[in-house]
Amino acid sequence: MNIDDFLLTAGLSLLTGMVLGYYLHNLITLGKRLYRKFFGRSRYFEQD
């Protein structure tokens, strides 16, 4: 493997990791928001 192949492989891996990380972050944020909306307990109407 020469340096050009290595740089190509490293560049594609970095790009793929950044794209997957971006979408994974969005999915986690969406999941947290949906959990709070449908399954989370309300703070305003709790009995003391």
C-alpha positions in Angstrom: 0.0 0.0 0.0 1.5 3.3 -1.0 0.9 6.7 0.6 -1.8 7.7 -1.9 -3.9 4.6 -1.1 -3.5 5.3 2.6 -4.6 8.9 2.2 -7.6 7.9 0.1 -8.6 5.3 2.7 -8.1 7.6 5.6 -10.1 10.4 3.9 -13.0 8.2 3.0 -13.1 6.7 6.5 -13.1 10.2 8.0 -15.9 11.4 5.7 -18.0 8.3 6.3 -17.5 8.7 10.1 -18.5 12.3 10.1 -21.7 11.6 8.0 -22.7 8.7 10.1 -22.0 10.6 13.3 -24.1 13.5 12.2 -27.1 11.4 11.4 -26.7 9.3 14.5 -26.7 12.5 16.6 -29.9 13.6 14.9 -31.6 10.2 15.5 -30.6 10.2 19.2 -31.9 13.7 19.6 -35.2 12.7 18.0 -35.5 9.6 20.1 -35.0 11.7 23.3 -37.6 14.2 22.2 -40.1 11.5 21.4 -39.5 9.7 24.7 -40.0 12.9 26.7 -43.2 13.7 24.7 -44.9 10.2 25.0 -43.3 8.4 27.9 -41.8 11.0 30.2 -43.6 12.1 33.3 -44.9 15.6 33.5 -43.3 17.8 36.0 -46.2 20.2 36.3 -49.0 18.0 37.7 -47.1 15.8 40.1 -48.5 15.4 43.6 -46.1 16.3 46.5 
